[in-house]
């Protein structure tokens, strides 16, 4: 029911704030679209007026609502006391609602709704990065409801979201507990606990500073157990030869490969053997998320690009044993000691060769450890999938609530009738006239 509602222009009717910052004298915290990670926002530093980044050309005031301009992005902000009068990037659009006409939380929820996000994306343009500009923003509208309806919608959304967030919090806790369990399983595995019948005594570690190991095990550097190769540099000017599909960093997941939209490059005959992936090779990311890896178990012809290492093990070494140890290192933070770089981290070939592995010299013991790990983690995988699906459903439900709210379907007829009895109830068309009057002042 959208009786007495009216669609208003986002730019022409609302207080759409243009870029520009008046001179200020005390340093201000700066926030860009990259400052937002999920539900958190972190400052990118404090800047004076003269040394601020060129894109730091907005000031947010209490009650302002911002949303990222980029396509396929939802990074809305409702300016609170902490963010009041701080710097923001031109990568946001900005609305400054008059509280007598439009509630900040109402427009905030609308800018996060799939209704708005879809319309925003349709109006985005740009070759390098598709985004909404001020001109195309004029094509966007907002469903303006009477003030009591706005209040009721905000109240109902927040009640429903509170219940939803409690459920999401429980799912995330379960996911965290699952990761703790996975870490415990892997820790026991690489301490020899699952094959302790074979190894009860303790031998001295080979490398200084390493932990002691069960007898029959030794610390080895990864470079001692395998041949390694960094993938081919993509250089279109020099590339000759036959087009072949290749894996890049984005194609490697933990334990699997995403082969959708594979790209191709040319490999000369003398390069094919060097950069080809064989069955049971371990493929490891050099950058992005350094160390992320998976074992190639397919017979499909495939090659690697420079962002990846190919690790091909010597005889009597099981690749999945090494894969699970990399998972363990990633979970415990042990991988970071091998990274290079300050801002952007890398796992170079030289550092990769130095990764220490606790290795049973017996191939059957390696196999048994992998079997014990997989028998336990297979249950975890099913539980994790269930939790992930639950989180996805929760987000879909959140969007369903917002969609109903701005289609006028969230409130019942009784709730709408109650709103109409409020003293400040008046049709949105009257509010629109007030907005236009305010803009002329």
LINSULKA-V645000 format. One line per field, one symbol per residue. phi: phi as a letter, one per 20 degrees, with the letter a starting at -180 (. if undefined). psi: psi as a letter, one per 30 degrees, with the letter a starting at -180 (. if undefined). burial: + if it has 16 or more other C-alpha atoms within 10 Angstrom, else -. A space follows every 10 residues. Layout:
# LINSULKA-V645000
phi = ???
psi = ???
burial = ???
This chain:
# LINSULKA-V645000
phi = .cfmebedfg eedeeeeefp cfgcddgcfd cdfffecmed ccfdpdcfff dfgfeeccde dgnfccbfff flcccecdfd gfegmdecff fdebddfeff cbfgffffff fefffffffg ffdfbpefcf bedfffffee ccfedggffg fffgffgfff ffffffffgf ffffffffff fgffffgfge dnfecffecd eddfffdgne ffcffndbec egfedbecbe fffecffdfc oefcfcedgf eddfnbcedf lfdcbecfgf efffdfedgm fedcfecmdg ngbbefdeef fbccegfcdd ddefgmceff ffgfffffff fenffffefd ndfdecdfff fffefecedf fefgfgffff fffffefffg ffffffffff fffffffgff ffffgeende efffffffff effefbgfff ffffffffff f
psi = jhkglkklke efelijkllk klklfkkkkk klfffjjbgl kkkglkklef gllefihkkk lkflklkkfk khkjikkjja eefkhlkllf fllkkikjff ekkeeeeeee fflfeeeeee efgllkeejk lkleeffffk lkjklleeee eeeeeeeeee eeeeeeeeee eeeeeeeeee eeeeeeeeeg fgefhfffjf lklkkekkfl llllkfllkl keffflklkk lkkjjfefkl akkkklklef fkljglkjgk hklllkklef feeegkklkg kkkkkeacik fkllkjglfk kllklffkkk jjlllgkjef eeefeeeeee efgfefffll ldekkljlee eeffkkkjkk fkeeeeeeee eeeeeefeee eeeeeeeeee eeeeeeeeee eeeeeffgge kleeeeeeef fkegklkfee eeeeeeeeff .
burial = ----++-+++ +-+++++-+- ------++++ +++-++---- +-+---+-+- -+--++++++ ++++++++++ +--++++++- --++++++++ +++++++--- ++++++++++ +++++++--+ ++++------ +++---++-+ ++++++++++ ++++-++--- +---+--+-- ++--+--+-- -++-+++-++ +++++---+- ----+----- -+++++++++ +++-++-+++ ++-------- ---++++++- -++-+-+--- ---++++--- -+-+++++-+ +++++++-++ ++++++---- -+++++++++ +++---++++ ++++++++++ ----+--++- ----+++++- -++-++++++ ----+++-++ -+++--+--+ ---+--+--+ +--+---++- +++-++-+-+ +----+--++ -----++++- ++--+----- -
